[in-house]
Amino acid sequence: MPLFLGPRARRQPSLRGLLGLGQLLLLAVTGCDQEPDERALPPTSSAPVGAGQSGKPTLPAELHPPKPASSAPEPTAAPEPPPPHPGPWFVVTSSSTGLYDKLSFDKEAKFGYARNGERLPVSGPPASKDNCSGGWYALVGGGFVCGNSGTIDEKSPDLKFVQKPPNLDDVLPYRYARNAKNGTPLYRSIPTREQMHTYEPYLDSAKEAEKTAAGEKESERPAPRAASTASEQKPAIDVKTAATEAPGPGPAAVRVSEQRGLVEGTDAAAEAAAEPPVEVPWWQAEDAKDRLHEVTLDKLQSDADDVLAKRMVSGFYVAIDKTFSWHGRTWYKTTKGLVAPADRFWQTKGSDFKGVELGTEYRLPMAWVIGVQKSTSAYRIDEAKNTIEPDRTLERFQAVALSGETKNHRGVAYHQTRDGLWVKSRFLRVTEPADVPSELQPGERWIDVNLSQQTVVAFEGETPKYATLISSGKKSSIKEKDHRTPTGTWRIYVKHLTDTMDGDGTAAGDLPYSIEDVPYVMYFHKSYALHGAFWHANYGVEMSHGCINLAPLDAKYLFFFATPVLVQGSHGAWSSPQRAGSLVQIHE
């Protein structure tokens, strides 16, 4: 259905005409408890400003720790970045487009995709027009894209309506906003004032309009006519009298309606009894907060129409494409092409926590300080004197280089730092990778996840390259609440620069969730993925519905470190025998 059409929206200003916004894009969603469509083309919005080449990650400066003051050579020399592409650039104007190994729409030849607004570097004029009237453009990173889905004309009017590409130079690729109230609407188009009053009765203006309408209706009601004859001057029906004098089976036949004050047996009462009771919307119910686990994603779309797309639960997130003002309110146009009232949200930003690149300054074993307190102590222990004294304070999430030695002092377990101090083991998350997978190819990049320690280490062959904290799936003895991350070894089968994740609550306290455009997603087994998490910063603790949560900067690093590789400017890539995905090994 087109975004800005519909019987009740045609007279209002077009959001496309007002802001240059794109058409409605069909939404493909997955979550950590759902089976994803491995070949679905996630639609709407966005494009990378830059991407890694052939497994060599192109990373923003903030991902690189300061170089130590040392004359020791670096373990590996980073390759020189390729020169900037001089053009032309193919800009995607359709909702999404496939990228193919050959000049064909053959499903088996499709290795990736790009979304609306993304810019793909191409070389020269179209190579061929076979099966594509717009011609096939050769991608600089390899492969082809059909010209019917975009343009290389920088002055094309279609470019006014494309969405913003993701910003890979920031912590997060988009701005994100968290819905603060149950029932917040997502509109297909900008609503008129009257439509706002209909769909958002909690607005002060809607309440005032309702009072005004009620007053006008009361003033238009005719005054009661005085009785002119004795026969008309009948007393009002007395309930007790009616109950004793009315014919029929007895008092039950003349009970008074508590809702309307009508005596049963009259035509008015019969008509009232035939009307079904008005059902209060779930988000207006007094016990709504206690019953959110009963709310399903389907229920959120139950009253959708030409104007309203769906309603939201408190805690849902949208990704913002544009912000604008209309009807005296600030609005968000989301990356899914919908419109949300900004006064029902607050914007959020991702944590700037990140792990460490391993080499000269840092090497395994590594640890990070965790715990509910903001800091912990590193101690000096004198076994001969049986004394322990605090030496320095370590902040929460601080990286700690370890010697590998452990000890038990006065019944408490400690890990030794590389400079000879001791830290209580319960306040540390330590890197403890398993053995190299047997199926690993020489020099291949792979990822090791330790669920017991909530740490991850990225390797190239047997050489560790990066380490950080994770948050894996929450465990529970209650089946409906048990979201533990599975153990095993798999290969990444698809990567999405961003991907929407949502799911229904399965038990009280386990609520529905919806997060648009989760950043840096790598699926490795069914619907389980490594991905960035900006909605919490409790890394090192089990938090998820089964996926492996990472701080956004860590997720970005691993996304461009691992394979399959994204062609520059694209949004996603599938693995294949020719484009193998990196191994992900998960263990306790």
C-alpha positions, -999 to +999 in steps of 0.1 A: +000+000+000+014+034-009+026+054+021+006+086+018-026+075+003-059+065+018-095+080+019-089+099+051-055+113+042-059+126+007-067+162+017-039+166+040-004+178+029+017+150+014+047+140+035+065+132+003+058+166-011+066+183+022+098+166+031+109+145+001+104+112+019+104+078+003+076+054-004+064+028+021+089+000+023+078-035+033+094-045+066+112-078+071+118-085+107+136-111+127+145-116+163+166-139+184+136-162+190+124-162+154+134-181+122+147-155+097+142-156+060+177-161+048+170-147+014+145-120+023+155-085+012+151-063+043+136-031+027+136+005+037+163+030+040+200+034+043+235+030+031+269+026+044+292+056+039+322+032+037+327-006+042+355-031+047+372-046+017+380-083+014+379-089+051+402-060+059+381-038+081+379-001+075+374+013+110+368+047+124+396+063+145+379+057+178+382+020+174+420+021+176+435+025+211+465+049+215+497+034+204+521+026+233+554+045+236+574+015+225+599+008+197+586-027+193+572-033+158+535-038+152+526-075+148+510-068+114+511-038+091+477-024+081+472-022+043+469+012+027+433+022+022+422+023-015+419+057-031+385+073-030+362+063-058+360+091-084+325+080-095+300+072-108+279+063-078+248+042-082+222+054-057+194+030-049+160+046-053+138+015-049+131+000-015+160-024-020+179-042-047+199-074-050+236-077-059+245-105-082+277-124-092+265-125-128+242-106-152+212-125-140+184-124-113+192-160-105+186-165-068+218-185-064+238-157-079+226-131-054+253-125-028+241-093-011+217-063-013+215-026-009+187-005+006+170+027-004+194+057-004+226+036-004+255+046-027+273+018-046+306+026-065+302+014-101+325+015-131+315+031-164+283+026-184+261-004-181+278-037-191+247-052-206+209-049-208+201-086-207+170-091-185+174-055-172+162-026-193+182-001-172+214-020-178+237-039-155+263-018-137+296-034-126+303-029-089+338-018-080+339-044-052+328-072-076+293-082-089+265-064-107+234-043-099+204-037-122+200-001-132+162-003-129+165+000-091+185+033-090+204+060-109+238+074-115+224+108-123+233+131-095+206+155-106+178+129-108+146+142-091+143+107-075+172+115-052+150+140-034+130+111-019+157+086-008+165+080+028+197+089+046+224+062+045+237+049+079+264+069+095+294+046+100+316+073+114+294+076+146+289+051+174+255+042+159+244+041+123+212+060+130+196+081+157+173+059+178+143+068+200+126+048+228+089+049+230+078+061+265+041+053+266+019+023+258-003+028+227+018+053+209+007+053+172+029+048+142+011+066+113+013+057+076+011+095+068+010+128+086-023+128+104-047+158+103-057+175+136-089+156+136-071+123+130-047+130+159-077+136+182-091+102+170-060+081+174-045+100+204-074+108+228-049+115+256-038+148+239-049+179+257-062+193+225-082+161+219-097+164+254-106+200+248-121+193+215-142+165+231-155+188+258-163+215+232-182+190+210-201+177+241-211+212+250-224+220+215-243+188+214-260+196+248-269+231+236-286+217+205-308+194+225-345+206+225-359+217+259-384+192+275-420+199+265-444+207+294-474+183+297-506+201+285-533+177+295-540+156+325-534+124+306-500+136+298-491+145+334-481+109+344-457+104+372-423+089+366-421+052+368-412+041+403-390+011+402-406-006+432-441-001+419-431-014+384-416-044+400-449-053+418-474-043+392-458-054+359-472-086+343-449-114+335-427-137+355-420-112+383-395-086+394-367-100+372-386-088+341-384-052+351-349-048+366-334-014+359-304-012+336-275+000+357-258+015+327-287+034+311-314+037+338-339+019+316-365-006+327-362-040+310-392-048+289-392-013+272-381-009+236-353+014+247-340-012+271-341-039+246-322-018+221-296-010+248-292-046+257-286-055+221-256-032+219-223-049+228-203-033+257-176-009+246-142-026+247-114-005+262-083-006+241-055-026+257-033+005+262-060+024+280-069-004+304-061+003+341-041-029+344-023-025+311+012-026+327+004-059+344-008-075+312+018-064+287+030-100+283-004-108+268+001-082+240+013-096+207+028-080+177-004-089+158-025-072+184-006-040+179-018-040+143-054-050+150-068-015+146-046-005+116-062+013+087-053+037+060-038+062+085-027+041+114+000+014+108+002+000+144+006+010+180+036+005+202+044-008+237+065+013+260+102+004+255+099-002+217+126+016+196+124+033+163+153+044+140+150+080+128+155+090+092+143+126+095+128+150+121+102+177+111+075+199+125+038+199+116+006+208+133+025+223+161+043+191+170+077+175+163+076+143+143+100+115+134+100+099+100+114+064+107+137+043+085+106+022+079+088+051+063+063+056+091+056+087+111+058+089+149+050+118+173+083+128+189+067+139+221+060+102+230+097+093+227+131+101+240+163+097+220+190+074+232+227+069+223+249+039+225+276+032+250+311+043+241+326+012+257+348-008+235+372-038+238+409-038+229+429-047+199+455-073+208+492-070+199+518-050+216+500-031+244+474-058+251+476-096+248+458-126+263+448-132+290+427-101+294+399-092+318+374-064+324+361-051+357+324-058+362+300-056+391+272-034+405+297-010+421+315+017+400+350+005+410+369-022+428+404-024+442+437-040+430+456-053+460+492-061+471+493-094+489+522-104+511+519-141+518+548-141+542+532-115+564+497-127+556+487-091+547+466-076+519+465-039+511+447-020+484+471-004+459+449+013+433+412+016+422+400+000+390+369+015+373+340-006+361+346-018+325+383-010+328+405-034+307+430-053+328+461-072+315+466-104+334+497-125+341+477-158+340+484-165+377+456-171+402+455-177+439+432-182+469+439-159+498+418-161+530+392-181+511+389-156+483+399-162+447+422-136+430+436-130+395+470-114+392+475-084+369+506-082+347+521-056+371+519-080+401+487-068+418+457-090+427+420-085+419+391-105+433+380-129+406+344-123+411+348-087+399+365-098+366+354-113+333+384-131+319+392-142+283+393-180+282+390-191+245+386-227+236+409-247+213+411-238+176+382-253+157+392-284+137+375-271+105+394-238+105+412-230+073+448-216+076+448-179+083+410-178+085+393-152+107+370-166+134+352-156+167+354-174+200+326-168+226+329-178+262+294-179+279+307-185+314+330-155+313+308-134+290+339-126+268+347-129+231+380-131+213+384-126+175+413-146+159+431-147+126+443-182+124+458-189+158+466-152+164+442-133+187+433-099+173+405-084+194+388-091+227+358-076+246+328-083+267+294-097+256+259-102+270+245-135+260+210-150+265+193-151+299+190-185+315+160-196+335+145-228+350+112-216+336+109-229+301+091-199+287+117-175+301+148-196+292+166-177+264+201-192+268+225-190+239+232-224+223+267-238+223+284-252+192+303-241+161+287-225+131+295-202+102+280-167+098+255-172+070+242-136+066+252-101+077+230-070+079+244-036+085+211-031+104+181-054+109+149-050+128+143-075+157+110-081+175+091-108+193+062-115+216+063-120+254+059-156+265+054-152+302+046-126+328+076-104+332+088-115+297+075-086+275+071-081+238+100-062+222+106-043+189+138-026+180+141-011+145+174-014+127+195-032+153+231-024+143+258-047+129+240-080+128+257-113+120+234-144+120+253-177+126+227-203+136+189-201+129+179-167+143+208-163+167+232-135+159+260-113+172+249-077+171+252-043+187+230-034+216+224+003+225+194-003+247+215-014+277+252-011+287+253-041+311+280-059+291+295-089+309+261-100+322+235-122+306+208-099+291+194-111+258+167-133+242+195-156+230+216-134+207+250-122+217+249-085+225+279-064+220+286-027+226+280-008+193+317-001+187+326-037+194+299-049+171+311-026+144+347-039+147+337-076+145+312-069+117+339-056+094+365-081+107+344-112+099+332-126+066+313-126+043+324-092+032+300-064+022+306-047-011+312-010-004+279+009+000+258-022+004+236-032+034+240-070+036+257-101+023+250-138+023+277-165+026+283-191+000+309-217-009+328-189-027+322-164+000+324-184+032+313-168+065+336-167+095+334-195+121+317-187+154+326-210+183+304-208+214+312-227+246+308-225+284 
